[in-house]
Amino acid sequence: MRLALLAWRYLWARPLVAVLNLVLLSLGLASMTFVILASEQVEHAVQRDLAGIDLVVGAKGSPMQLILSGVFHLDSPTGNIPLGTVKLLRDHPLVARVVPLSLGDSLHGFRIVGTTREYLDLYGGQIELGRTWKIPLEAVLGADAAAELKLRPGDTFAGSHGLGMGGDEHDHYRYTVVGTLARTGTVLDRLVVTSTESVWAVHAHHGSAPAEAAPPADDHQDDHDHGHDGDHDAAHEDEDDPREVTLLLVSYRSPLAAVSLPRWVNAQPALQSAAPAFETARLMKMVGAGTEVLRGFGIVLLAAAGLSVFIGLYHAVRERQADLAMMRMLGAPPRRVATLVVAEALWLALLGIIIGLVAGHAVTHLLGSYLQTERSLSLTGAWVSPWEAVVPAAAVLLALLSAALPAVRAFRLDVTKLLQAH
């Protein structure tokens, strides 16, 4: 205990050097923490949002844009495709499920998605309050959308044209909130979900009032079951139907579909397919380039911190030779003197670990808050990763390496020569 206190005092005997070493070490460790937290959460979110989606089908354009707009809702879609495409794909023997999406409107930045109840099933969406939609112009809100918009079952709202803020409102077409969803940790949390017919109704006759809706069903009916009895979403899929949808989320019936179905889709007029597994691998590679830069920056900072700690301790041993010699004369063995030097480095590592971890989580939280305002990926500083164990391990290893040579010098201190010199 006395040794630890003495090492603490020695550390702060030169405060400027201690602060410089601590800043360099903390910045390096904070960079490592941020890279671990951000990359793990992004990868986790990507895999979570792709659950059950084998192929995205949309209008001709960029496959990456199809994935970003149809799966993650981070980009604008490439266009619309005929409603008959739904039936065309559902009738294909290699297709197990087709979920249509109709995009184009938003509510204060939260995207309004016209779809079927299968979309809720895709992400395990469960009603927390109210029920699911039964007739056009009824909507349910994801957990984040409901919390920020402060809308509850019974409230009404008008969507805005466009996928961002500032679009013209569809004043004559007001949606009624009939339910809110429990948090899923997926893209569903930041969406406003309704039937495909709702989107068609809003865009069918611009500026005119909607046709009279059918009376609502019995509110006491159990709506926690997301079965498809009475689900009229996208019910009329005649190939000659002029109506359109934006994207289709397709699930394969067998692995063989991965080989032939994308080629078959791309051969159809005006259709484009995108394989989420392939496109997200490209996306993660692009994101990984920035991650590698940040990781490299952290390594450089840690190397600079290690060199600075080494130089500081080496000079400190030279300056404190008289003190160390006095300790030896009072009976302290050589290993105890060497341990004092190592303890000083470990104190610095401990402070760096605490500051680095706190700063890394804080930066992740700030970035997550910014992304939340942009309705983008969800990041949180509360995330805890087992890989964070690398941070204290790296700090302790760096401290031991930096203190090794100064500790050896203190261990080999020749007390007789020092006393003769003085």
N, C-alpha and C positions, 0 to 999 in steps of 0.2 A: 504493500500500500504506500509506504514511504517512497519507494522507488518510482511508482506511478506519479505521485505528487511532485517529486523532484523533476521527473521528465516533463511534466506539464509546465513547470516554472521555467525550465530550460527552453522549452518550445517558444514561450512568449517573452523570453529575455530579449529577443530581436523581433519585435512585432511586425515590422515592414516585410521582413523575409518570410515570416510565418503566414502573413496575409497573402502575399504573392503566391506562395506554394499552395495555400488553401484554395485560392481562386482558380488557379490552373487545374488542380486536381478535381475540384467541384464541377467545373465546366465540362471536363472530360467525362466524368461519371454521369452528369446530367444528360449529356448527349447520348451516352450509351442507354440510359434509362428511357429516354424519349424514343429512341429508335426501336427498342424492344417493345414498348407499350403501343406505339402507333402502328408498327408493321404487323404485330400480332392481332390487333383489333381490326385493322383493315382486311387482313387475310381471313379472319374469322367472319367478318361481316359479309365478305364476298361469298364465301362458301355457304353461309347461312341463307343468303338471298337467292342463291342458285338452286336451293333444295328442290328436287323434283323437276327441274327445267332442263331438258336435253337439247332443245332447239328453239330459236326465236325466228319467226317468219314475219317479214314486213315488206315494205316497198323497196325497190331497187335503191341501193346507196351503200353506205359504209357499214360493214358488219359490226364494227366496234360501236358505231352510233346506235345500231339496233339494240345492242346489249345495254349500253348506258341509258338509253331511253326506255326500253321495255322491261328491264330487270331492276336496275338501280334507280331509275327515274332521275337521272342527273343530266340528261341532254334532251334535245328536241328530236322527235321521231323523223324518219325520212319521208313520210307521207302516209297515205291511206291505201288500203287494199280492199277489193270487193268482198262483200259479205259471203258470197258463194265460196270463197276460199276456205271458210270454216267447215262447210259441208265436205268440200273436196278433201281436206286433210282428215276430217273425222272418219270418212269412208275408207281411208287408206289402211290396208291390213297391218302395216308396221307401226301405226300410231295408236297409243293407248288413251291419250287425253289431249284435248285442245282447249285452251283458255283464251278467249278473245279479250283484247284491251282496246278501249276507245279513249284517246287522250285529246287534249286541246284546251281545257279550261283549268282554272285553279282558284283557290280561296286563300287570299293573303299569302301567296307563295306555296301553299300546300296543294299538291296536284289532285285534281278530281279525276278518278279513274272509273270509267264505265266498263263493267265486266259481268261475270256470272259468279254465283256463290262458290264455285270451284276455286276461285282465286283466294278466298278466305281459307279454304281447306288446304291450299298449297302451303300456306305459312302457319297453319295451326291457329288461325284466328278464332277467338271465342268472344261472344258477346259479354260485356261486363255490365252494361246498363241498356235496357230497352230490348230491341229485337233487330233482325235484319230487314232489308227492304222487301216490300211485297208488290208495290206498284211503282210506276215511274215517278221521278222527282222525290223519292225517299233515299236517304243516304245514311251511312254509318261512318264514324270517324275513328281513325287510328289513335292510339294512346297519346302520342306527342301532339297530334293535331288538335285533339279534344282539350288537352291541358292548356295549350297556348291560346287557342281560339275561344276557350271558355264557353263552348257550346254543349248543350245537354239535350236529351230526347225531348222533342216538342218545340225546340228553337227552329227558326228558319234562316236561310241565307241565300244570297244570289252569287253564283259563280262569276268569275271574270274571264274574258277571252284571253288566251295565251297561257303559257306555263310559268310565267314570272309574275311579279307584282306590277300594277299600273295598267292592266288591260281594262277594256270597256266591260262594264257589268251587264249581265243578262237580267235586267230589272224585272222583266215580265215572266221570268221563269225562276221561281224561288223553290229551293229544295227544303224539305223538312227533315230534320235530324230525327231518326227513329232509334238510333242505338250508338253506343261507343264500344270499342273493342278493348279487350285486356291487352296489356303490353306483351309483345311477342319477341322484341329484340331484333326485328327484321324491318325491311323497307315498309311493311304494312303500317308501322307505327306512325309514319309521317304522311299518310295518304287519306284522302276523302274518297270513300268507295261507294258506288251506286250501280244501278243496272245499266246495261248497254242502251236500253230504250230511253233512259233519262237523257243521255248524251244526244241521242238522235232527236228527241223532243226539243231540246234546247236549241239545236242547230238546224232544225227543219224549216222554221219560218222566223227569220230574224225580225225582231221588233214587234211581233204579234203575240197575243196571249196564247198560252198553251190550251190544247183541247181539254175538255173536262175530264178529270181523272176518275177512275173507278173508285168506289167507296173503299175505305181501308178495311182490312180483315179484322177479325176479333183480336183485340190486343191481348187477350188472355191466352191466346194460343202459344204453346211452347215453341220459342224460336231459337233455343240454344242448339237445336238440331239443324245442322247445315245441309240436310239432305236436299234433293232436287225435286221433290214433289211440288208441283205447281210453279216451278221455276220457269218463267217465261222469257228469261234473258236470251236474246239472240235466237228467238224461237223460229223465226222464218228465215231459213237459209237457202232459199231458192237461188240457183245460180244466176237467174235473170234479175234478182232483186237489186235495185240501184243503190241501196244503202251500203255503207262502208264501215270497216273497223280499222284500227291503226296497226295493231300488232297481234300476233298469235304466239302463245307460250305452249310449246309442244313437248309431250312426254312420250318416250319410245315404248313400244310393246316388247321389243327384243333388242339385244345388242347389234343385231344385223342392220337395224335401221340407221345406225351411226355411219355406216358405209354408203348406203344407197339413197337415203331420204334427202340429205342436203343437196345432192346432185340433182335429184328429181325436182325438188322445189326450185332450184336455180334455173332449171330448164323451162319453168312455167313463165308465161308473159308477165312482166312487171313484178315478179316476186323475187325476194332475196332471203336467203337463210343465213343464220349466224350461229355457230356452235359456241355456247357459253364457256365450255371448258377450254377451248382453244383461245378465244378472245380474251378471257380473263387471265390466261397465262401470259398473253402479250401485255395486258394491262399491268399485271404484277411485275413483269420484267421492266416496264417503263418506270413504275413507282419504285422498284428496287434500285434503279440507277440513282435516284435521289437519296434513297436510304443509304446506299454505299458511300455516297459523298459525305453524308452526315456522320456515318460510322467512321470513315477515314479521318474526318475533322476531329472526332472525339479521341481517336487513337493518337493523333498528332499532339493534342492537348495533354493526354496522359503521358506521352513520351517526354514532352517538355516539362511536365510537372515532376516526373521521375528524375530527370536530369537536374532540375532545380533543387529538389529535396536532397539528392546526392551531394551536390556542391555545397549546399547549406550545412549539412551534417558534417561533411568532411572538414570544412573550415571551422565549424563549431568545436570539433574534437581538438583541433590545433589551438584554438583560443582558450579552451578549458583544460588544457593539459595540467595546469597547476591544481585545479580543483579535483581532477581525476586522480592525480598523484596523491593528494591529501586523503581521498577516499581509500586508496590502496594502503596507505600508511596506517589508517584507522582500522584496517582489517578486512576491507572489502575484497573478495576474490576477483580475479580478472574477468570471469564470466559475468559478474554482477555489473561491472563497469561497462562491458559490452552490451549487456541487456538494457542499460540506461539509454544508450544511443538508439537501440531498436525500439524501445518504448516511446521515445520521442517521435519516431517515424510513425508508429502505430496510432499515437494520439492524433496525428495529422490525418491518417487514413480514416479513423473513426469519424472525425469532424467532416471530412470530405464525403464519406458515405451518407451521413445524415443529410447534409446540404444537397448533395447530388441527387439522392432519391426524392427528396421533397421538391427540388427544382424541376426534375424530370416529370413528376406527376403534375406539378403546377402548370408547366408548359403544355402538357397533353390536355389538361382541363381547359386551358385558355383556347387552344386550337379547337377543341371539341365545342366550346361555346360559340366560336366564330362559325364553325361548320353548321351548327344547329340553326343559327340565324340565316344561313344560306340554304337551309333545307337539304343539306348534303349528308355525307356519311356520319355515322354516330361514333364519336370518340369520347372517352371519359377518363378523368384522372383517377377515378376510383378503381380502375381495372388493376388487378394484381396478377402478375405473371410469374410462374416458377423460374423463368429465365432471368428474372431480376437478381437471382442469387449470384449471377455472374458479376454484378456490380461490386458488392463487397469483396468477393473473391479477387477481382482485379485490383481493387484498392489495397488490400492486404498484401498481395503478391508484389505490387509495385513498391509498397513501403519496405518490405523485407529486402527486395533487390537493391533499393536505393540506400538502405542502411547497412548492407552487408560489408562493404569495404570500410566505411567509417567505424563500424563495430569491431572489425578485425584490427584496425589501427588502435582503437581504444584498448582492446584485449592485449595487444603486444606492447603496450606503453611501458617504457623502461623507467621505473621510478628512480633508480640510482642516478641515472644521467640527468634527470630533471632536477633532482635535489642538488647535484653538483653544479648544474648550470645556474641555480639560484643561490 
